[in-house]
Structure formats: structure tokens, C-alpha cells
């Protein structure tokens, strides 16, 4: 279990406050990604790859990922990606999702078997992708403030409530 938080503007203080409400979901590591368009945080519960290389948010090329869940078929997906020439720095399913998205874009999500909530930020296209497993096993809440054009998301409803 991990915790993810984010919103469509830059605010270090707010993301630190939101991250407090997901700390119980991932006590092993934490990370933040901020640019002028987005702020993303991650609380990590280390299961597959215990190294720091597998910490999140994780980046590859123009993509940033923060993810909570378990991909059951990540080993076979990794083999498929290796056949296309992808190299891996971790043994994590997170890196597999990131490379899979780089290769197949949104079609990548159809290939995933598991339970998950995923945030991927495309820095070049300034586009945010939020995806949850079809049964909704891993929580992903969001709120859009139409008046201020602010968008918030989190794996904890409490994180969103304190940001309003």
C-alpha cells in the first residue's frame, strides 16, 4: 500500500500537508515532484524492489509516475518491453508501468492485470493521466474546483478535504 497526492499547480507547503494524511500508507520512503504545472507526492511501502532506485515519484524521459498497487503480470510485460530494447534500473513493477506507457501510451493500461491507482504526468504535453483498476480496489479520489480551475487527487479523501 502506498499513498499518492497531487494537484495542478505548484505549492510545496500544501503537498507536505497532504502527504501527512497518506504517510500511514507508505512508511518506507517519500518523494515529491514539483514543476510550475503540477505537484505530486508519494509515500512508499517497499515490497518488490527495496532499493532507493525504486522510490517514487519515478521519472523516465518526459514522464513522471506515482503509483499505488500491484501489477500481477509485470514480469511478462517487462520481458515484452525488453524485446523492444527497454533497459531497466529496478526490479519494480513501477518502472514497468512507466516504460509500458512510454511505448503504448494509454493502450498500456489495457495490458495491466492487477490492483492499482496510477498518476502519470507528461512534462512535454502538460498532460496528467489518472487511472484506477476497474474494480476500484486501490483508492483514487479527485476534486475539481471549477471557480479557481484547481484539480486535486489523492489516495486519501482526507488529503483532498484539507486542501479545500
Secondary structure as UniProt FT lines:
FT   STRAND          3..7
FT   HELIX           12..20
FT   TURN            21..22
FT   HELIX           23..25
FT   STRAND          29..34
FT   STRAND          39..44
FT   HELIX           52..54
FT   STRAND          58..60
FT   TURN            61..62
FT   STRAND          63..71
FT   TURN            72..73
FT   HELIX           74..83
FT   TURN            84..85
FT   HELIX           93..104
FT   HELIX           105..111
FT   STRAND          114..122
FT   TURN            123..126
FT   STRAND          127..132
FT   TURN            134..135
FT   STRAND          141..145
FT   TURN            146..149
FT   STRAND          150..154
FT   HELIX           157..163
//
